[in-house]
Amino acid sequence: MKKSLKLGAIAFAFASILTGCKATYPIAATSNPVGNKCGTATSTKILGFGGSDNLGINAAAKNGGITRISHVDYSTYSVLGIYTKVTTRVYGE
């Protein structure tokens, strides 16, 4: 009985460490038609270090060659705050 409780506790600890969370939020929309282009600006940080601080809409539009923006999404993915990836996506023509 003690052995199975220890194994269950260890399994729970590993499962909670390896879980992550991803969320995507709409940021802006315009009256421009939805185009077939998508540009992204991404930053990845480990323990809060590294990555790019240029996650703006202009940077994402430039990366995708977009001149007329239709809408913008912002998404984050984090694993216990140790690994964090933030992405800005711009859609348009």
C-alpha positions as CSV (number, residue, x, y, z in Angstrom):
1,M,0.0,0.0,0.0
2,K,2.8,2.4,0.9
3,K,4.6,1.6,-2.3
4,S,1.6,2.4,-4.5
5,L,1.0,5.7,-2.6
6,K,4.6,6.7,-3.2
7,L,4.4,5.8,-6.9
8,G,1.1,7.7,-7.2
9,A,2.7,10.8,-5.6
10,I,5.7,10.6,-7.9
11,A,3.5,10.2,-11.0
12,F,1.4,13.2,-9.9
13,A,4.5,15.3,-9.3
14,F,5.9,14.5,-12.8
15,A,2.5,15.2,-14.4
16,S,2.1,18.6,-12.8
17,I,5.7,19.5,-13.8
18,L,5.1,18.6,-17.5
19,T,1.8,20.4,-17.9
20,G,1.6,23.6,-19.9
21,C,-1.1,26.1,-20.7
22,K,-1.8,27.8,-24.0
23,A,-4.1,30.7,-24.6
24,T,-4.9,32.8,-27.7
25,Y,-6.6,36.2,-27.5
26,P,-7.9,38.3,-30.3
27,I,-6.3,41.8,-30.1
28,A,-7.7,43.9,-33.0
29,A,-9.8,43.8,-36.1
30,T,-10.3,46.1,-39.0
31,S,-12.7,46.5,-41.8
32,N,-10.1,45.3,-44.3
33,P,-10.8,41.9,-46.0
34,V,-9.2,38.8,-44.6
35,G,-6.2,38.1,-46.7
36,N,-4.2,34.9,-47.4
37,K,-1.0,36.1,-45.5
38,C,0.0,35.6,-41.9
39,G,3.0,37.2,-40.2
40,T,4.3,36.3,-36.8
41,A,6.6,37.8,-34.2
42,T,7.7,35.3,-31.5
43,S,9.7,35.4,-28.3
44,T,10.8,32.4,-26.3
45,K,12.1,32.8,-22.8
46,I,13.6,30.3,-20.3
47,L,13.4,31.4,-16.6
48,G,12.6,34.9,-17.9
49,F,15.9,35.2,-19.9
50,G,16.5,35.4,-23.6
51,G,14.0,36.0,-26.4
52,S,13.1,39.1,-28.3
53,D,11.2,42.1,-27.0
54,N,9.9,43.0,-30.4
55,L,6.5,41.3,-30.4
56,G,4.6,44.2,-31.9
57,I,2.0,44.2,-34.6
58,N,4.4,46.1,-37.0
59,A,7.1,43.5,-36.6
60,A,4.7,40.7,-37.3
61,A,3.2,42.5,-40.3
62,K,6.7,43.1,-41.7
63,N,7.7,39.5,-41.2
64,G,4.6,38.4,-43.2
65,G,4.9,41.0,-45.9
66,I,1.5,42.4,-44.9
67,T,0.5,46.0,-45.7
68,R,-3.3,45.8,-45.0
69,I,-4.1,44.2,-41.7
70,S,-7.4,42.5,-41.2
71,H,-7.0,41.1,-37.6
72,V,-4.4,40.3,-34.9
73,D,-4.1,37.4,-32.5
74,Y,-1.8,37.1,-29.5
75,S,-1.0,33.8,-27.9
76,T,1.0,32.6,-24.9
77,Y,2.3,29.1,-24.0
78,S,3.9,28.5,-20.6
79,V,5.1,25.6,-18.7
80,L,5.2,26.6,-15.0
81,G,6.7,29.9,-15.9
82,I,10.0,28.1,-16.7
83,Y,9.5,28.0,-20.4
84,T,7.4,30.8,-22.0
85,K,6.6,31.4,-25.7
86,V,4.7,34.5,-26.8
87,T,3.5,35.0,-30.3
88,T,1.8,37.9,-32.2
89,R,0.0,36.8,-35.4
90,V,-1.1,39.4,-38.0
91,Y,-3.5,38.4,-40.8
92,G,-4.1,40.4,-44.0
93,E,-3.0,41.2,-47.5
